[in-house]
Amino acid sequence: MTRLVAQPIKKLWTGTLVPLMALGLLVSPAVMADVGSRIWATGGVTTIEGSAGGGLVPWAMLGSYASDEEWGGTLALSRAEVDDYSLAVTGAGLNWNNRVEVTIARQTLDLDSLVFTLKNGFGLEQDELNQDIFGVKVRLAGDVLYSPWGQWSAGVQHKRQRDFTVPNAIGARDDNGTDVYFSGSKVFFAAVFGRNLLVNGTLRGTRANQGGLLGFGGDLNNGYEIMAEAGVGVFINRQWLVGAEYRQKPDNLSFAREDDWWDMFIAWVPDRRLAVTAAFVNLGDIATLEDQQGIYLSLQGSF
């Protein structure tokens, strides 16, 4: 437990908090003007793939506070530190009329532990993986707050590996792929001890290994599969949201079993321009390295 908590916190401090503080300056009230007319915290936060949602799962809401006839945007820095890996994510999004969200994200996965494990068998020296993700989400119908059946959106995420040596060595078929998903989100007022409850469900068509970081397809399966994802959160007040997420994963590679992901998070929205998210994440076994658990931290600015 000491290793699980102390090491990730140390890495988060040295590798993430300084750039997060810099982003906080960029989105301070002195720098930014109006951020849109939607209600507080209805844009969610930025996922590890760049789209609006929680940390692991895209939600039906679109990022920022842009409403009809408004533009809005987000900038985000995130970092996850688990036992043998670290993942850094930089993301940005643009919202047009609360109808279309366009996002881009760069993921960097530190591979030091995996490279040490695989070096003798594969002769690998590469110490990180980089992936670019280009996303589009469209609000199809409804509103997360006021529509009786909630809000419904559909999205695509095109993912492109920039370093395919490791995924190719462990059996991945392709260095790029496209996920397609359909999400529904609804806020139920005063549903839990007088607090508002947010519920989200997502269905994703994917052939990505570990979200695409280990390539796409494999020797066990090279076709699309439908995966279920879900999130739930309770608004303690308008500034604090606590909840959990679950993300089902495909199992394409005989090299290593792929486990589902889940997290427990707390999000703080002290200002319409700023959102901070912290979570405990459990990513299961990743590429033969077992029981990857740790801490996730993200900061998002809205404009």
C-alpha positions as CSV (number, residue, x, y, z in Angstrom):
1,M,0.0,0.0,0.0
2,T,2.9,2.4,0.8
3,R,4.3,1.8,-2.7
4,L,0.9,2.2,-4.3
5,V,0.3,5.6,-2.8
6,A,3.7,7.2,-2.1
7,Q,5.3,6.6,-5.5
8,P,2.4,7.8,-7.6
9,I,2.0,11.0,-5.5
10,K,5.7,11.7,-5.8
11,K,5.6,11.3,-9.6
12,L,2.5,13.4,-9.9
13,W,4.1,16.2,-8.0
14,T,7.3,16.3,-10.0
15,G,5.9,15.5,-13.4
16,T,2.4,17.0,-13.4
17,L,1.6,19.6,-10.8
18,V,3.9,22.3,-12.2
19,P,2.4,22.1,-15.7
20,L,-1.1,21.9,-14.2
21,M,-0.4,25.1,-12.2
22,A,0.7,26.8,-15.5
23,L,-2.5,25.7,-17.1
24,G,-4.4,27.2,-14.1
25,L,-2.8,30.5,-14.8
26,L,-3.9,30.4,-18.4
27,V,-7.5,29.9,-17.4
28,S,-7.6,32.3,-14.5
29,P,-10.5,34.9,-14.4
30,A,-8.0,37.7,-15.2
31,V,-7.2,36.0,-18.6
32,M,-10.6,34.7,-19.6
33,A,-13.9,36.3,-20.3
34,D,-17.3,34.7,-20.7
35,V,-17.3,30.9,-20.8
36,G,-20.8,30.2,-22.0
37,S,-24.3,30.2,-20.5
38,R,-24.9,26.5,-19.7
39,I,-25.4,25.5,-16.0
40,W,-22.4,24.9,-13.7
41,A,-20.5,21.6,-14.3
42,T,-22.7,20.4,-17.2
43,G,-19.8,20.0,-19.5
44,G,-18.1,17.2,-17.5
45,V,-14.3,17.0,-17.5
46,T,-11.8,15.7,-20.1
47,T,-11.3,12.0,-20.5
48,I,-7.9,10.4,-21.2
49,E,-9.0,10.3,-24.9
50,G,-9.9,14.0,-25.1
51,S,-13.7,13.9,-25.2
52,A,-16.0,15.3,-22.5
53,G,-17.0,12.9,-19.8
54,G,-15.3,11.4,-16.8
55,G,-11.7,10.2,-16.6
56,L,-12.1,6.9,-18.5
57,V,-15.6,7.1,-20.1
58,P,-17.0,9.6,-22.6
59,W,-20.4,11.0,-21.5
60,A,-23.2,12.4,-23.7
61,M,-22.5,16.0,-22.6
62,L,-20.3,18.2,-24.8
63,G,-17.3,20.0,-23.3
64,S,-17.2,23.6,-22.1
65,Y,-20.3,25.7,-21.2
66,A,-21.3,26.7,-24.8
67,S,-25.1,26.7,-25.3
68,D,-27.1,27.2,-28.5
69,E,-25.5,29.9,-30.7
70,E,-22.3,29.9,-28.7
71,W,-18.7,28.6,-29.1
72,G,-16.7,27.2,-26.3
73,G,-13.5,25.2,-25.7
74,T,-11.4,23.3,-23.2
75,L,-7.8,22.7,-22.5
76,A,-6.7,19.8,-20.2
77,L,-3.6,18.2,-18.7
78,S,-3.9,14.8,-17.1
79,R,-1.6,12.2,-15.6
80,A,-2.1,8.6,-14.3
81,E,0.5,6.9,-12.2
82,V,0.1,3.2,-11.6
83,D,2.5,0.5,-10.3
84,D,4.5,0.0,-13.5
85,Y,3.3,2.6,-15.9
86,S,2.6,6.4,-16.2
87,L,0.3,8.0,-18.7
88,A,0.4,11.7,-19.6
89,V,-2.3,13.3,-21.6
90,T,-2.7,16.7,-23.2
91,G,-6.1,17.5,-24.7
92,A,-8.1,20.3,-26.3
93,G,-11.7,20.6,-27.4
94,L,-14.0,22.9,-29.3
95,N,-17.8,23.1,-28.9
96,W,-20.0,24.6,-31.5
97,N,-23.5,25.5,-30.5
98,N,-23.7,22.7,-27.9
99,R,-24.2,20.5,-31.0
100,V,-20.7,19.4,-32.2
101,E,-17.6,18.7,-30.2
102,V,-14.2,18.4,-31.9
103,T,-11.2,17.2,-29.8
104,I,-7.6,16.2,-30.1
105,A,-5.4,14.5,-27.5
106,R,-1.8,13.2,-27.3
107,Q,-1.1,10.3,-24.9
108,T,2.4,9.4,-23.8
109,L,2.8,6.0,-22.0
110,D,6.0,5.4,-20.0
111,L,7.2,1.8,-20.7
112,D,10.3,1.4,-18.5
113,S,9.0,-1.6,-16.6
114,L,7.6,-3.3,-19.6
115,V,10.7,-2.8,-21.7
116,F,12.8,-4.3,-18.9
117,T,10.5,-7.3,-18.8
118,L,10.5,-7.8,-22.6
119,K,14.1,-6.9,-23.4
120,N,15.5,-10.4,-23.4
121,G,12.6,-11.9,-25.4
122,F,12.1,-9.2,-28.0
123,G,15.2,-7.0,-27.9
124,L,13.2,-3.8,-27.3
125,E,14.8,-0.6,-26.2
126,Q,11.8,1.8,-26.7
127,D,10.9,3.4,-23.4
128,E,7.6,5.1,-24.3
129,L,4.5,5.0,-26.6
130,N,2.8,8.0,-28.1
131,Q,-0.7,8.0,-29.5
132,D,-2.7,10.8,-31.2
133,I,-6.5,10.8,-30.9
134,F,-8.8,12.9,-33.1
135,G,-12.5,12.9,-31.9
136,V,-15.9,14.2,-33.0
137,K,-19.0,14.0,-30.9
138,V,-22.5,15.1,-32.0
139,R,-25.4,15.7,-29.7
140,L,-28.3,13.9,-31.3
141,A,-31.2,14.8,-29.0
142,G,-32.2,15.8,-25.5
143,D,-30.7,17.7,-22.6
144,V,-28.9,16.2,-19.7
145,L,-30.9,18.2,-17.2
146,Y,-34.4,18.9,-18.5
147,S,-35.3,16.2,-21.0
148,P,-37.1,13.3,-19.4
149,W,-35.0,10.8,-21.3
150,G,-31.7,12.7,-20.9
151,Q,-29.2,13.6,-23.5
152,W,-28.0,11.3,-26.3
153,S,-24.8,11.7,-28.3
154,A,-22.7,9.7,-30.8
155,G,-19.0,10.0,-31.4
156,V,-15.9,8.7,-33.2
157,Q,-12.3,8.6,-32.0
158,H,-9.6,8.0,-34.6
159,K,-6.5,6.8,-32.9
160,R,-3.0,6.8,-34.5
161,Q,0.0,5.1,-32.9
162,R,3.3,7.1,-33.4
163,D,5.5,4.3,-32.2
164,F,4.5,0.8,-33.3
165,T,7.5,-1.3,-32.4
166,V,6.2,-2.6,-29.1
167,P,2.6,-3.2,-30.2
168,N,3.9,-5.0,-33.4
169,A,6.2,-7.2,-31.3
170,I,3.4,-8.4,-29.1
171,G,1.0,-9.2,-32.0
172,A,-1.1,-6.1,-32.7
173,R,-2.3,-6.0,-36.3
174,D,-2.5,-2.2,-37.0
175,D,-1.0,1.0,-35.8
176,N,-4.3,2.9,-36.2
177,G,-8.0,2.4,-35.7
178,T,-11.3,4.2,-35.1
179,D,-13.6,3.7,-32.1
180,V,-17.3,4.5,-32.5
181,Y,-19.5,5.1,-29.5
182,F,-23.1,6.0,-28.4
183,S,-23.7,7.7,-25.0
184,G,-26.7,8.6,-22.9
185,S,-26.5,10.8,-19.8
186,K,-29.2,12.1,-17.4
187,V,-29.2,14.1,-14.2
188,F,-31.9,13.0,-11.7
189,F,-32.7,15.9,-9.3
190,A,-32.7,15.2,-5.6
191,A,-32.4,11.5,-6.2
192,V,-29.8,10.5,-3.5
193,F,-30.5,12.0,0.0
194,G,-31.6,15.2,-1.7
195,R,-28.6,15.3,-4.0
196,N,-28.6,15.3,-7.7
197,L,-27.5,12.1,-9.4
198,L,-25.7,11.8,-12.8
199,V,-26.0,8.5,-14.7
200,N,-24.2,7.7,-18.0
201,G,-24.1,4.7,-20.2
202,T,-21.9,4.2,-23.3
203,L,-21.6,1.5,-25.9
204,R,-18.4,1.5,-27.9
205,G,-17.4,-0.4,-31.0
206,T,-13.6,-1.0,-30.9
207,R,-10.7,-3.2,-31.8
208,A,-8.2,-1.2,-29.7
209,N,-5.7,-2.9,-27.3
210,Q,-5.4,-1.0,-24.0
211,G,-7.3,1.9,-25.6
212,G,-5.1,1.8,-28.7
213,L,-1.8,2.3,-26.8
214,L,-0.8,-1.3,-27.7
215,G,-2.2,-1.1,-31.2
216,F,-5.3,-2.5,-32.8
217,G,-6.5,-6.0,-33.4
218,G,-4.5,-9.2,-32.7
219,D,-4.1,-12.9,-33.2
220,L,-7.2,-13.7,-31.1
221,N,-9.5,-11.2,-32.7
222,N,-9.1,-8.5,-35.4
223,G,-12.8,-7.4,-35.7
224,Y,-14.9,-4.8,-33.9
225,E,-16.6,-5.8,-30.6
226,I,-19.2,-3.9,-28.7
227,M,-18.0,-2.9,-25.2
228,A,-20.1,-1.5,-22.4
229,E,-19.0,1.5,-20.3
230,A,-20.8,3.3,-17.5
231,G,-20.4,6.2,-15.0
232,V,-22.4,7.5,-12.0
233,G,-21.8,10.5,-9.9
234,V,-23.5,12.4,-7.0
235,F,-23.3,16.1,-6.7
236,I,-22.5,16.9,-3.1
237,N,-23.1,20.5,-4.1
238,R,-22.6,22.4,-7.3
239,Q,-18.8,22.4,-6.8
240,W,-18.2,18.8,-5.8
241,L,-19.0,15.6,-7.6
242,V,-18.1,12.1,-6.4
243,G,-18.6,8.9,-8.4
244,A,-17.2,5.9,-10.2
245,E,-16.7,4.6,-13.7
246,Y,-16.4,1.2,-15.4
247,R,-15.0,0.4,-18.9
248,Q,-15.2,-3.0,-20.5
249,K,-12.3,-4.0,-22.7
250,P,-11.8,-6.3,-25.7
251,D,-9.2,-9.2,-25.5
252,N,-7.4,-9.4,-28.8
253,L,-3.9,-10.6,-27.9
254,S,-2.8,-14.0,-26.8
255,F,0.4,-12.4,-25.5
256,A,-1.5,-11.0,-22.5
257,R,-5.0,-10.9,-21.2
258,E,-6.7,-7.5,-21.1
259,D,-8.7,-6.6,-18.1
260,D,-11.6,-4.1,-17.7
261,W,-10.9,-0.6,-16.2
262,W,-12.6,1.1,-13.3
263,D,-12.1,4.2,-11.2
264,M,-13.5,6.1,-8.2
265,F,-13.2,9.8,-8.6
266,I,-13.9,13.2,-7.1
267,A,-14.2,16.3,-9.2
268,W,-14.0,19.9,-7.9
269,V,-15.3,22.8,-9.9
270,P,-14.4,25.9,-8.0
271,D,-15.1,28.2,-11.0
272,R,-16.8,27.8,-14.3
273,R,-13.4,28.2,-15.9
274,L,-11.7,25.4,-13.9
275,A,-12.2,21.8,-13.0
276,V,-9.9,19.5,-11.0
277,T,-10.4,15.7,-11.0
278,A,-8.6,13.2,-8.8
279,A,-9.2,9.4,-8.9
280,F,-8.1,6.0,-7.7
281,V,-7.8,3.9,-10.9
282,N,-7.6,0.1,-11.4
283,L,-6.4,-0.9,-14.8
284,G,-5.9,-4.6,-14.1
285,D,-3.1,-6.5,-15.8
286,I,-1.4,-4.7,-18.7
287,A,1.0,-6.6,-21.0
288,T,2.0,-9.3,-18.4
289,L,2.5,-6.7,-15.6
290,E,-0.2,-7.5,-13.0
291,D,-2.6,-5.5,-11.0
292,Q,-2.0,-1.9,-12.2
293,Q,-3.5,0.4,-9.6
294,G,-2.7,4.0,-8.8
295,I,-3.7,7.7,-8.9
296,Y,-5.1,9.9,-11.6
297,L,-5.1,13.7,-11.6
298,S,-6.5,16.1,-14.2
299,L,-7.0,19.8,-14.6
300,Q,-9.3,21.4,-17.2
301,G,-9.8,25.0,-18.2
302,S,-12.9,26.1,-20.0
303,F,-13.3,29.2,-22.2
